[in-house]
Amino acid sequence: MRFSNTNIFTNAEMGNSELKKYCALDSESLNLLRGAVEKLHLSARIYNRILKISRTIADLDKSENISINHLAEALQFRIKN
């Protein structure tokens, strides 16, 4: 299990070290996220939230890695100001 031997039970509870470990993006996905941050003026908090949502979408898709499709779907769920 992903979070065995930790006090973390859900993707939403991940901190920075877990985000780096479990939410690594390929270059195409990273470029999409960086573009969204610039265009939509997303904060670091929203950036991390999008990564966590992407990880959950990938989990539901039974995917070990986050794909650009998972990230694009997570961006649709972002909180609008």
C-alpha positions as semicolon CSV with decimal commas, in nm:
position;residue;x (nm);y (nm);z (nm)
1;M;0,000;0,000;0,000
2;R;0,113;0,351;-0,079
3;F;0,092;0,498;0,270
4;S;0,176;0,198;0,488
5;N;0,369;0,288;0,803
6;T;0,250;0,651;0,789
7;N;-0,032;0,855;0,938
8;I;-0,164;0,930;0,590
9;F;-0,484;0,764;0,476
10;T;-0,589;0,961;0,168
11;N;-0,423;1,140;-0,122
12;A;-0,559;1,469;0,012
13;E;-0,337;1,432;0,320
14;M;-0,011;1,412;0,124
15;G;0,258;1,664;0,208
16;N;0,534;1,794;-0,017
17;S;0,756;1,487;0,016
18;E;0,469;1,253;-0,074
19;L;0,370;1,475;-0,366
20;K;0,723;1,449;-0,506
21;K;0,725;1,073;-0,458
22;Y;0,376;0,978;-0,575
23;C;0,278;1,259;-0,812
24;A;0,574;1,279;-1,049
25;L;0,474;1,412;-1,391
26;D;0,621;1,346;-1,732
27;S;0,745;1,649;-1,926
28;E;0,425;1,684;-2,131
29;S;0,207;1,685;-1,819
30;L;0,442;1,921;-1,638
31;N;0,427;2,165;-1,929
32;L;0,045;2,153;-1,922
33;L;0,037;2,222;-1,549
34;R;0,293;2,504;-1,573
35;G;0,092;2,660;-1,855
36;A;-0,226;2,641;-1,647
37;V;-0,048;2,801;-1,350
38;E;0,063;3,093;-1,566
39;K;-0,259;3,139;-1,764
40;L;-0,499;3,090;-1,473
41;H;-0,275;3,251;-1,207
42;L;-0,297;2,944;-0,983
43;S;-0,143;2,953;-0,638
44;A;0,099;2,694;-0,501
45;R;-0,185;2,561;-0,286
46;I;-0,406;2,502;-0,591
47;Y;-0,107;2,352;-0,779
48;N;-0,067;2,094;-0,501
49;R;-0,440;2,030;-0,488
50;I;-0,446;1,961;-0,862
51;L;-0,163;1,711;-0,818
52;K;-0,354;1,533;-0,542
53;I;-0,672;1,521;-0,751
54;S;-0,471;1,394;-1,049
55;R;-0,328;1,117;-0,831
56;T;-0,679;1,017;-0,722
57;I;-0,805;1,015;-1,083
58;A;-0,507;0,799;-1,183
59;D;-0,585;0,564;-0,893
60;L;-0,947;0,531;-1,006
61;D;-0,813;0,454;-1,354
62;K;-0,587;0,188;-1,195
63;S;-0,284;0,370;-1,333
64;E;0,049;0,368;-1,152
65;N;0,147;0,701;-1,308
66;I;-0,037;1,026;-1,359
67;S;-0,098;1,083;-1,730
68;I;-0,175;1,405;-1,910
69;N;-0,540;1,292;-1,930
70;H;-0,559;1,259;-1,550
71;L;-0,405;1,602;-1,508
72;A;-0,636;1,763;-1,765
73;E;-0,938;1,617;-1,586
74;A;-0,813;1,745;-1,249
75;L;-0,769;2,093;-1,394
76;Q;-1,139;2,094;-1,481
77;F;-1,219;2,049;-1,110
78;R;-1,011;2,344;-0,993
79;I;-1,179;2,591;-0,763
80;K;-1,273;2,901;-0,958
81;N;-1,220;3,239;-0,794
